[in-house]
């Protein structure tokens, strides 16, 4: 396994902090019959999870167990578990000579996935400038990271700058107080909000907020498993869940089908984005939120990559790479240059 970091083109700023680079771990396994599989994990330290060092140590321990014949993923953190599960599934898909999504759902078919633009927090003018750059490349759905500035002014700037033809979704990363969230959604609703991701922390606060707003609410930090998705559905806490693979730790993005789901990036590298794309292809093609844009265009935020071949992003449309498994091959020179 190799820890590495991808530099951002511009600092990534949200209510949870600032990143100048994204640190992650590439896991490469070779099975007894010589098949290679790739996996990737990103630490969720800004969300209260472990550090890169923790992730590396956890994966090293799993490799020792797996080498001895124990591939169990029980008890592992989400980032470590998804790295290992992805590598094992990639290897199996290569063995069967099928794309990974066919292992996740034999009825799935390859297609382009619609993606949203992800804008970092800043002044209203800075946020609009970002939006205009994405719009110039064909993006029509814009996700604004709120909670670190004048939220209403940022949304208004994008709405007035790009017009009513585009969709705006917001993500406060659970940074709003319940009373503050209700007031802000009231102020933002006339501007036209497609959905609000995790405006407040916890399912109880989400349920109370949902009862008083017409803006669809989507859980992120509050739901990390099928059991929590079932709890959220029973509580009436949200309309859907956005799934980050390093958060849930599984390629099954349906989370038990308790609520509609769609995929988002945890600022993944090319292996993680490819895994999320295959997971998205295995989701239902009909029903609520089935046509919602996924948050998987974040490779645009980085100035470098370690992929020689991988998922292709053409404007807002993402397609997994060709060939079996993930469809990712590694640029070894780039990996060595960017390793930690």
Order of alpha helices (4+ residues) and beta strands (2+ residues): beta-beta-beta-alpha-alpha-alpha-beta-beta-alpha-beta-alpha-beta-alpha-beta-alpha-beta-alpha-beta-alpha-beta-alpha-beta-beta-beta-beta-alpha
